């Protein structure tokens, strides 16, 4: 979402949780608060851990990923597709699974959206979506419009 538009559907209807109340739902355990940017057209969602102190904590306390499939990213350019179309944008694979259980994403006090995960079993890439149009409408109502990802401090 670097250029003010959704990388999946090209819409400019992006909304940031930066102005939303922070609840336990928008936190990563032992890491910190995640700021989400959601496309209100297709529901594609990106999350950002913005606080440098929280990132330092992750750096100090979390295990380093020892095996990253860099070969996948070196071989293939990132494709302009969505896992919702059963194609992985990272490796081009078609071995995509959708989570049965959803995560909760706090929109406003007492208002929660469902966040669905898609995983490519070939390379491990993950995409997240707010699939419910009603949830996306609520996000557009309660969150501030975003023309770029939130600034990292």
C-alpha positions in Angstrom: 0.0 0.0 0.0 3.0 2.2 -0.5 1.6 4.3 -3.3 -1.7 5.2 -1.9 -3.6 2.4 -3.5 -4.4 -1.2 -2.8 -1.8 -3.6 -4.3 -4.6 -6.2 -4.9 -7.4 -4.2 -6.5 -5.8 -0.8 -7.1 -8.6 1.0 -5.2 -7.6 4.2 -3.3 -10.1 3.5 -0.5 -7.5 2.8 2.3 -8.3 3.3 6.0 -5.9 3.2 8.9 -6.5 2.0 12.5 -4.1 4.7 13.7 -7.1 6.8 14.9 -9.1 3.8 16.3 -9.2 2.9 20.0 -6.5 0.5 20.9 -7.7 -2.8 22.4 -6.1 -6.1 23.1 -7.3 -7.3 19.7 -4.9 -5.0 17.8 -1.8 -6.1 19.7 0.7 -8.9 19.1 1.4 -10.7 22.4 4.8 -9.6 23.8 5.4 -7.2 20.9 3.1 -4.3 20.8 0.3 -2.4 19.0 -0.3 -3.2 15.3 -1.5 -0.4 13.1 -3.6 -1.9 10.3 -4.4 -0.5 6.9 -7.5 -2.0 5.2 -8.8 -1.6 1.7 -12.5 -1.0 1.9 -13.1 -2.3 -1.6 -11.5 -5.8 -1.5 -10.6 -6.1 2.2 -6.8 -6.6 1.8 -5.1 -5.8 5.1 -1.6 -4.9 6.0 -0.3 -4.5 9.6 2.6 -2.4 10.8 4.5 -2.5 14.2 5.4 1.2 14.2 6.9 1.9 17.6 10.7 1.6 17.5 10.8 0.5 21.1 8.4 -2.3 20.4 10.4 -3.4 17.4 13.5 -3.4 19.6 11.7 -5.6 22.1 10.9 -8.0 19.2 14.5 -7.9 18.0 15.7 -8.7 21.6 13.1 -11.3 22.6 11.9 -13.1 19.6 13.7 -15.9 17.9 15.4 -15.2 14.5 13.8 -17.0 11.6 16.6 -19.2 10.5 15.1 -20.5 7.3 13.6 -18.0 5.0 12.7 -19.3 1.5 14.7 -16.5 -0.2 15.0 -18.7 -3.3 11.3 -18.2 -3.9 11.7 -14.4 -3.9 14.8 -14.4 -6.0 13.3 -16.7 -8.7 10.0 -15.0 -9.1 8.9 -11.4 -9.3 6.0 -10.4 -7.0 2.9 -11.1 -9.1 0.0 -8.7 -9.4 -2.5 -11.2 -8.1 -4.4 -12.1 -4.9 -4.5 -15.3 -3.0 -8.3 -15.0 -3.2 -7.8 -15.9 -6.9 -5.9 -19.0 -5.8 -2.5 -17.7 -7.0 0.3 -16.8 -4.7 1.8 -13.3 -5.6 5.2 -14.4 -4.1 5.8 -17.7 -5.9 2.9 -18.2 -8.4 1.8 -21.4 -6.7 -1.8 -22.5 -6.5 -1.6 -24.4 -3.2 -3.6 -21.8 -1.2 -5.5 -22.4 2.0 -8.0 -20.1 3.7 -8.2 -20.1 7.5 -11.2 -21.7 9.0 -11.0 -19.5 12.1 -10.7 -15.8 11.9 -8.9 -13.3 14.1 -10.7 -10.3 15.6 -9.8 -6.8 14.5 -11.0 -3.9 16.7 -12.8 -1.2 14.6 -14.2 0.9 17.4 -15.2 0.4 21.0 -17.5 -2.7 21.0 -17.2 -3.1 17.2 -15.0 -5.9 15.8 -14.2 -7.1 12.3 -13.2 -10.6 11.3 -9.7 -11.0 9.8 -9.3 -14.0 7.5 -5.8 -15.4 6.6 -4.8 -17.0 3.3 -1.5 -19.1 3.3 0.5 -20.4 0.3 1.6 -23.9 1.3 4.3 -23.8 -1.4 6.3 -20.8 -0.1 4.6 -19.8 3.2 3.5 -16.4 2.1 0.4 -15.0 4.0 -2.3 -12.5 3.1 -5.0 -11.1 5.4 -8.4 -9.9 4.4 -11.5 -8.4 6.0 -14.0 -10.3 3.9 -17.3 -8.9 5.2 -18.5 -5.9 3.3 -20.3 -4.7 6.4 -17.0 -4.8 8.4 -15.3 -2.9 5.6 -18.1 -0.3 5.6 -17.7 0.1 9.4 -13.9 0.5 9.0 -14.6 3.3 6.4 -16.9 4.9 8.9 -14.7 4.8 12.0 -11.1 4.8 10.7 -9.3 7.7 9.1 -8.6 7.6 5.4 -5.0 6.7 4.6 -3.2 7.7 1.4 0.0 5.8 2.4 1.2 3.3 5.1 1.6 4.8 8.5 5.0 6.5 9.2 7.5 4.4 11.1 9.0 6.4 13.9 
